Amino acid sequence: MHRTSLETVGIRYTGWAALNRDPLEDTVEYTCPHCGTKGAKAARRPRAVYHFTDGFVQDLQGEMSACRKCRKSLRVAPVVLVHDREEQRRFNAVFLAELEVSKN
């Protein structure tokens, strides 16, 4: 049985962008492309594997996860490392259309 998984963009907040959470918590946030539910998972890859690509520090290999609501597997790639508020605004301007899932 061949299973395919859709890709979604992951966000890993650090530094000034992560002031609203526990400093020991290091998560990758994403939106499920199947049902539109926001999810999070523990970041598994070290920050040393992230590279500057297309204006952001990213991990293009990504990680695998499963949606907790619809139970479907998904691939979180790329994972973008967002460090401060200015980068967060730039990220939203570039990737916001991909993060919102249409209900049609």
C-alpha positions in Angstrom: 0.0 0.0 0.0 1.5 3.3 -1.1 0.7 6.3 1.1 1.3 9.8 0.0 1.6 12.7 2.4 0.9 16.4 1.5 3.5 19.0 2.3 3.0 22.0 4.6 5.3 24.8 5.7 6.6 24.6 9.3 7.7 27.5 11.5 10.3 27.3 14.3 10.4 30.4 16.4 13.6 31.4 18.2 14.9 34.5 19.9 12.6 37.6 20.0 9.9 35.8 18.0 9.5 33.2 20.8 9.1 35.5 23.8 5.6 34.3 24.5 6.5 30.7 25.3 8.7 28.6 27.6 12.4 28.9 26.6 12.9 25.1 27.0 10.0 24.4 24.6 11.3 24.1 21.0 8.5 23.3 18.6 7.7 23.4 14.9 4.3 24.8 14.2 2.3 24.0 11.0 -1.2 23.9 9.5 -2.6 20.6 8.3 -3.2 20.7 4.5 -6.0 18.1 4.8 -8.3 19.7 7.4 -6.7 23.1 8.2 -6.1 22.4 11.9 -3.1 24.1 13.4 -0.6 21.7 15.0 2.8 21.6 16.6 5.5 19.0 17.2 8.8 18.9 19.0 11.7 20.0 16.8 13.9 17.1 16.1 16.7 18.5 13.8 19.5 20.7 15.2 19.7 24.3 14.1 23.0 23.6 12.4 21.3 21.8 9.5 19.3 25.0 8.6 20.7 27.0 5.7 20.0 30.4 4.3 17.7 29.9 1.3 15.3 32.2 -0.5 15.7 35.0 2.1 15.1 32.8 5.2 17.0 30.3 7.3 15.4 27.0 6.4 15.6 23.2 6.7 14.5 22.0 3.3 14.6 18.3 4.2 11.8 18.9 6.8 10.2 16.4 9.2 7.3 14.0 9.1 4.2 14.3 11.4 0.6 13.3 11.7 -2.4 15.6 12.2 -4.0 15.0 15.6 -7.5 15.8 14.3 -7.8 13.9 11.0 -4.9 11.4 11.7 -3.4 11.8 8.2 0.4 11.9 7.7 2.0 15.0 6.4 5.4 16.3 5.6 6.5 19.5 7.2 8.9 21.0 4.6 10.4 23.5 4.6 10.8 24.4 8.2 11.6 28.1 8.5 13.6 29.5 11.4 12.0 32.8 12.5 14.2 34.8 14.9 12.6 38.3 15.5 9.4 40.3 14.9 10.6 41.8 11.6 11.4 38.3 10.2 8.0 37.2 11.4 6.3 39.9 9.4 8.3 39.1 6.3 7.5 35.4 6.7 3.7 36.1 7.0 3.9 38.3 3.8 5.6 35.5 1.8 4.0 32.3 3.2 0.6 33.3 4.5 -1.2 32.3 1.3 0.3 28.8 1.6 -0.5 28.4 5.3 -4.3 29.1 4.9 -6.2 26.1 3.7 -9.3 26.8 1.6 -12.6 25.4 3.0 -14.1 25.0 -0.5 
